[in-house]
Amino acid sequence: MKKMMAANWKMHKTRAEARESAATLIASLSSMPDDREVVIFAPYTALADCANEFAGKEGFSLGGQNVYSEDHGAFTGEISPAMLRDAGCTHVLTGHSERRALFHESSEAIGKKTAFALKQGLKVTLCIGETLEEREGGHLESVLREQLIKGVADVDDAVSDSDLAIAYEPVWAIGTGKVAGPVEILETHALVRKLLVERFPEQGRSIRILYGGSVKPDNASEIITLDNVDGVLVGGASLDAASMRQIVLA
């Protein structure tokens, strides 16, 4: 399966800026390696514009940064899977640490979003990760187990390994410039793999695990070659097309 090189633009870029970034990235990756695919998680207002840029471009996909667990209703400010698909999305993020910390989303609520989005035909990247206090307190496995198992609790046992991915993002490394070292990444991704196999005995060995947390051009090549690293989820460094190109080609 291809390495997923994903960009989370978060709350950045106007429609015009998003169009320019998408067009520049596409042009710069005209000879993208066969084993890579690019997924851009753009802000809602820019989704349709990015979809127009990606139309017909092999190897590029579009995703939403969040989704709700209902198809319609009185849920002010939320967005449904159908709305995301209508805007050109094939992917969506759930459980990002900022959604958990800033908007107090529980693992149970994230699990409902994950299962519903999958049932509605979106490919889901479920984010999990621990704080520095949790890691230093010896709670790494219990935290990741809770987030992952509850995050996929209602997912069909026969889910395709191409439809679900897990992004491990140590909270202490997101936007801080700190990066988990190779040993930490290897150990933690091995743990995530073990949890996936426990939950999905058949496809747990092939569901992709991404690393996220201050991924940059100068560390991407080392990270992407580690065992059980099937891609990266890039934040700040993805806002610049030239920087993201270097990461994709790492």
Long-range contacts (C-beta under 8 A, 24 or more apart in sequence): 1-161, 1-162, 1-206, 1-208, 1-230, 2-34, 2-35, 2-36, 2-37, 3-35, 3-36, 3-37, 3-224, 3-230, 3-231, 4-37, 4-39, 4-125, 4-165, 4-208, 4-210, 4-230, 4-231, 4-232, 5-36, 5-37, 5-38, 5-39, 5-231, 5-232, 5-234, 5-244, 5-247, 5-248, 6-38, 6-39, 6-40, 6-41, 6-63, 6-125, 6-167, 6-210, 6-231, 6-232, 6-233, 6-234, 7-38, 7-39, 7-40, 7-41, 7-233, 7-234, 7-238, 7-244, 8-41, 8-65, 8-93, 8-96, 8-212, 8-233, 8-234, 8-235, 8-238, 9-40, 9-41, 9-42, 9-43, 9-46, 9-65, 9-238, 9-239, 10-43, 10-65, 10-98, 10-235, 11-43, 12-43, 12-239, 13-42, 13-43, 13-46, 13-239, 14-45, 14-46, 15-45, 15-46, 15-49, 17-46, 18-42, 18-43, 18-46, 18-49, 18-50, 19-46, 19-49, 19-50, 19-52, 19-53, 21-239, 21-241, 22-49, 22-50, 22-53, 22-54, 23-53, 24-241, 24-242, 25-241, 25-244, 25-245, 26-53, 26-54, 26-57, 26-60, 28-241, 28-242, 28-245, 29-59, 29-245, 29-248, 29-249, 32-59, 32-248, 32-249, 33-249, 36-248, 36-249, 37-61, 38-248, 39-63, 39-91, 39-125, 40-238, 41-65, 41-91, 41-92, 41-93, 44-79, 44-87, 47-84, 47-87, 47-88, 47-89, 48-87, 48-88, 50-88, 51-87, 51-88, 51-89, 52-88, 54-88, 55-88, 61-90, 61-91, 61-123, 62-87, 62-88, 62-89, 62-90, 62-91, 63-89, 63-90, 63-91, 63-92, 63-93, 63-123, 63-125, 64-89, 64-91, 64-92, 64-93, 65-92, 65-93, 65-96, 66-92, 66-93, 66-94, 66-96, 66-99, 66-113, 67-92, 67-94, 67-113, 67-116, 67-117, 67-122, 68-113, 69-109, 69-112, 69-113, 69-115, 69-116, 69-117, 70-116, 71-120, 80-120, 81-116, 81-117, 81-120, 81-121, 81-122, 82-120, 84-122, 85-120, 85-121, 85-122, 89-122, 90-122, 90-123, 91-122, 91-123, 91-124, 91-125, 92-117, 92-122, 92-123, 92-124, 92-125, 93-124, 93-125, 93-127, 93-167, 94-124, 94-125, 94-126, 94-127, 94-151, 95-126, 95-127, 95-128, 95-147, 95-151, 96-127, 96-169, 97-127, 97-129, 97-169, 97-171, 97-174, 98-174, 101-171, 107-146, 107-147, 107-150, 107-151, 108-150, 108-153, 110-147, 110-150, 110-151, 111-150, 111-151, 111-152, 111-153, 111-154, 111-155, 112-154, 114-151, 114-152, 114-154, 114-155, 114-164, 115-152, 115-153, 115-154, 115-155, 115-156, 118-155, 118-156, 118-159, 118-163, 118-164, 119-156, 123-162, 123-163, 123-164, 123-165, 124-163, 124-164, 124-165, 125-165, 125-166, 125-167, 125-210, 125-233, 126-151, 126-152, 126-164, 126-165, 126-166, 126-167, 127-166, 127-167, 127-169, 127-212, 127-233, 128-166, 128-167, 128-168, 128-169, 128-192, 129-168, 129-169, 129-170, 129-171, 129-174, 129-212, 129-213, 130-170, 130-171, 130-172, 131-171, 131-172, 132-170, 132-171, 132-172, 135-170, 135-172, 140-188, 140-191, 141-191, 144-168, 144-188, 144-191, 144-192, 144-195, 145-195, 148-192, 148-195, 148-196, 148-199, 149-195, 149-199, 152-199, 152-200, 157-200, 158-202, 159-200, 159-203, 160-203, 161-203, 161-206, 161-207, 161-208, 164-207, 165-207, 165-208, 165-209, 165-210, 165-230, 165-231, 166-192, 166-196, 166-207, 166-208, 166-209, 166-210, 167-209, 167-210, 167-211, 167-212, 167-233, 168-192, 168-209, 168-210, 168-211, 168-212, 169-211, 169-212, 169-213, 169-233, 170-213, 172-213, 173-213, 173-214, 174-212, 174-213, 174-214, 174-235, 175-214, 175-235, 175-236, 176-214, 177-214, 178-213, 178-214, 179-213, 179-214, 179-215, 179-219, 179-223, 180-211, 180-213, 182-222, 182-223, 182-226, 185-211, 185-223, 185-226, 185-229, 186-226, 186-227, 186-228, 189-226, 189-227, 189-228, 189-229, 190-227, 190-228, 192-228, 193-228, 215-247, 216-243, 216-247, 217-243, 217-246, 217-247, 217-250, 220-246, 220-247, 220-250, 221-250, 223-250, 224-250
